[in-house]
Amino acid sequence: MNSFKPVIREGVMKTRHHLTDLKGLAFIGVIFVVTVLRSQVVPSVWQQIDDLNETKDFDGAYALLAPLEGEYGDDVRYLWRLARHHFNNSDNTTDEAVIEQELNTGFEFSQKALAADSASADAHGFYGILIGRVGEIKGTKQKILNSYDVKKHTMKAIELDPENDSWQHVMGRWHYTLADLSWFERQIASLIYAAPPKASFEEAEQYFARAAELDPEDIRHFLWLGKTQLELDKEEATRASLETAVSLPPKSDSDAILQDEAQELLKKL
């Protein structure tokens, strides 16, 4: 009988080892499941924020974004969206002091986003947008000084994400703004650069048309396409673009303002 005790003891030990192994596997399994769930949940939060932003519910988007700071404060996904939030704030007010404050804050976050991930199209895109707007509010010289960085980072954003209508629109605005410089502004550009940035209304039209193709429900694309076509003396095309801008449902107060501008331009045709 005693001869069986070692065998029984060995069997018990093996059983304990197996149970320990099973517990270990179970723990690993839990970690795996939590990791998978986290990877699934977090992108859905980002998507919810983007969906709210798309419908111009900027307050709702920020309400979801703000609590993520603790865990994602250094994450490019958080940083570029925060830059976008401040840009949106600047774009939906007429208070010049607020505009300047929001643009400067947004630009700081776009710099942090780019430092966090230089391969992010959104980081490059919002850096380009914000450095351009900061230049505009600081006057002609700074606008021209910043113009090369606007183009550099926006073209990088297009390279990384060619299907994003916003980056196409920004390049359209870049060409339009520089092509529309006055003689005096061109002289300033010549003093700043040996070769001032080259831009044209023709290229602006191509970028705006591409932006409208990518998002045919965005009023700003058709307004700016129409304004560019007006500069190119394309009256029929101008009318068609502006009528489209007026016919689309506005998603925000800024959209309604853009439609008012389109309506005023139509009256002058």
N, C-alpha and C positions, 0 to 999 in steps of 0.2 A: 504493500500500500504506500509505504514511504517513497518507493521508487517513482510514484506518479507525481509527487509533490513538485519536483523540479520542472516537470513537464507542464503541470498546471500553472506554476509560477511564471514560467516562460510564456505560456499562452496569455496569462493576464497581462504581462508586461507588453507583449506584442499588441494586445487589444488597446492598452493605454496609449501606446505609440500611434496606433492607427487613429484613435480618437483625437489625439493631439494634432496629428496631420490633418484630420478632417476639420478641426477647429481653425487651424492655420489657413486651410483652403477656404473655409467659410469667411474668415476675416478678409482674405485677399479678394474674395468674391464681392463682399460688401464694399470694399474700397473701389473695386472696378465699377460696380453699379453706380456708386456715388459720383465717380469721375465721369462716367458716361452721361448720367443725368445732368450734372453740372455743365458739361459741354453742350447739352441740348437746351437747357434752360437759359443760359446766359445769352446765346445768340438770339433766342426769342425775345429777350428783353431789348436787345439792340434793335431788333426788327420792329418791335412795338414802338420804340422811340422814333424810328425812321418813318413808320406809317403815320404817326401823329404829326410829324414834321411835314410830311407830304400833303396832309390835309390842312396844313397851316395852323394846327392846334399846338402852337409853340409852348404855351403854358403847360399843357398836358405832357408834352414831350420832356420838358424840363423837370416836371414832377417825378417822372420815372428816372431821369438821368442823375439828378442831384444825389439820391441815396447811394449811388454806385461809387462815389468818390473814395470812401474808406477802403474798399477792396481794389478798385481799379483806377485810383488817382494817377498812376504812372503809366497806364495802359493807353496805347494810341487810339483804341476804339472809344475810350472815354474822352480823351483830350481833343480829338478833332470834332467830336460832337459838341463839346463845350464851346469850342471856337465857333462852330456853326450857330449855336444858341446866341452868342453875343452878337454875331453878325446879323442874325434875324432881328434881334432887339434894336440894333442900329437902323435897320431897314424899315422899321414900323413905328418910327417917331419922327417928328419934325423939330424936336428940341435939339439944337446944335450941340449944346454941352453934353447931353446924353449920348448923342451920336458919336462924338469924339471919344467919350469914356468907354462906350461899348466896343468901338472899333479897336481902341488900344488894348483893351482887355482881351478881346478875341484874338488879336494878333499875337499877344503873349502866349496864349494857349496853342495857337497854330505852330509857333516856334517849338513849344514843348512836344507837340505831336510829331513834328518832323524829327526832332532829336530822339524820340522814342522809337520811331520806325521810319527810316528814309525810303522804304519800299512801299509805303502806303500812298495810294493814289489820292485818298481823301485828305491826308496830311498835306501833300503837295498842293492839292486843289484849293484848300481853304487858306493856306499860306499865300498863294497867289492872289486870291480874292481880297484878303485882308490887307496885304501890303499895298495892293493897288488902291483900295479905298482910303487907307491911311495917307497915302501920297496925295490923293485928290483933295482931302480936307486941309492939307498943309500947304497947298498952293502949287502953281505951275512947275516950279523948279523941282520940288520933291516928287510930284507926279511923274515927271519925265525921268528923274533919277531912279524911281522905283519900277519904271516900265519894263526894264530888261528882266528884273526878277519876276515880275508878273508873268511875262512870256515864258521864261525858263521853267518855272514851277507848274504853270498851267499846261504847257506842252508835255511835261513829264507826267502829269496826271492823266492826260489824254493817252499817252503811250501805255500807261499802266491800266487804264480803264476807258477804252475808246467808246464804250456804249453809254457813258454818263453824259446826259444832255447839259448839265451845269457847266462842265469844263468847256464844252463846245461854245456855250453862250458867253463864257468869260473871254474866250479868244475872239469871239465876234465883237464884244465890247472893246477889247484891247485895240483891235484894228480900227473900229469906228472912232474911238476917242482920239487916237493918234492921227488918223487921216483927217479928222475934223479940227486939228490945231490951227489957230490963227497964225497970221504971218509973224506977229510978235512972239508967239509961243514957239514957233519954229526957230526963230533967231536965238531964243534961250536954249533950245535943244541943241543947236549948233555950237553954242558956247560950252555946254556941258559935255557933249560927245563929239568926237571928230566925225563919227558917222551916226547921226541920230537914228532911232528905230524906224525901220521901214514898215509902213502899214498902208492898207488901201480899203476903200469901201467894197471893192469887188471881193476881197478875201473875207471881209466882215459878213457880206451877204452869204457866202458859202458856209461859214460857221453857224450863222443864225438859222439857215435853212436846215442844216444837219441837226441842230438842237431841236427845231420844230418837228423834224422827222422822228427823232428819238422820243420826244414827249409832246404829242400833238394837242395836249390839253393845258399847256402852260402859256398863259397870256403873254408873259414877258417876251417869249421867243418871237411871237408874231408881231408884237408892237415894234421890237427892235429890227426885225426883218423888214417891216414896212418903212421904218425911218431910214434904213439903209437904202432901200430901193428908191425912196424919194430922193436921196442924194444922187442916185444914179439915173435920175429922170425916167424911171420905169413906172409910169403912172398907173397902168392897169394892174401890175403886180403889187404896187403899193396899196391900191384900193382893196385888192383881194386879201392881202395880209392883215390890213387894219380891220377889215370887216370880220375876219376870223377872230381877231383879238377881242372885238366888241361882243361877238356872239357867244364866246365861251363863258361858262359859269364861274364867277369870281370865288376864290377860296379864302380870301382875306381882305382886309381894308386896303392893303397895298395893291392887291389885284384890282380893286375897284378904282383906285387912283390911276393905275396904268390904263384901264379901259376909258376913263375920262380923257386921258391924253390922246388915246387912239381916236376917240370920237371927235375931239377938237381938230386933229390932223385931217380927218375925213371931210370935215366941213370946209377945209381950205383947198381941197382938190377940185 
